[in-house]
Amino acid sequence: EDQVTQSPEALRLQEGESSSLNCSYTVSGLRGLFWYRQDPGKGPEFLFTLYSAGEEKEKERLKATLTKKESFLHITAPKPEDSATYLCAVQVDTGSARQLTFGSGTQLTVLP
Amino acid sequence: NAGVMQNPRHLVRRRGQEARLRCSPMKGHSHVYWYRQLPEEGLKFMVYLQKENIIDESGMPKERFSAEFPKEGPSILRIQQVVRGDSAAYFCASSPRTGGPTGNTIYFGEGSWLTVV
């Protein structure tokens, strides 16, 4: 069974204090690993898709990396507006299946 | 706004009533997905549809839930005889046709919050 585990469950940072969120996964045949941001009362907002080990993608203060067992979302010099729940999800390579299996998320709070 | 459109955003139903949630995918997208987020739980896959076809319904409860994506019009998630345990946020998502580096990217709507009283 595909499993996705995110850590920590919650993270509080001071503005400007860089850190990393972890997503470890156990799947049979990774098609893609997705990162989303979700604000309270809103839908997940797409951030990145990573397809192969060693791949990296950046967007503003966020950088996502991927290895064969885990992915990291690095947040550099965060601002209060980066406060949100960050979700990791995997899509496996099984024919027509395109469903995403989500982790439980990391709730990030950035204090001014 | 060319994003995934869901309505209603909030819906209150009494136990035993029916709930219908609608979803219009992003322009140019032909794949639709429904996910459910129960209170204090993560997002769970329910069903994957293309026009007039259910491709994967492995996450749908066996009873009372159904989904369709007709040739014309939005995708509909239908919940019959709702119970309190159906109270949740229901998210629709869409993606373009398969193929290419962006073919797998799945975009979500803002969700429909169902409350059963």
Interface residues (C-beta under 8 A of the other chain):
Chain A: R31 G32 F34 Y36 G41 K42 G43 P44 E45 F46 T49 Y51 L87 A89 Q91 S96 A97 R98 Q99 L100 T101 F102 G103 S104 G105
Chain B: V4 Q6 H31 Y33 Y35 E41 G42 L43 K44 F45 Y48 I55 D56 S58 G59 F91 S95 T98 P101 N104 T105 I106 Y107 F108 G109 E110 G111 W113
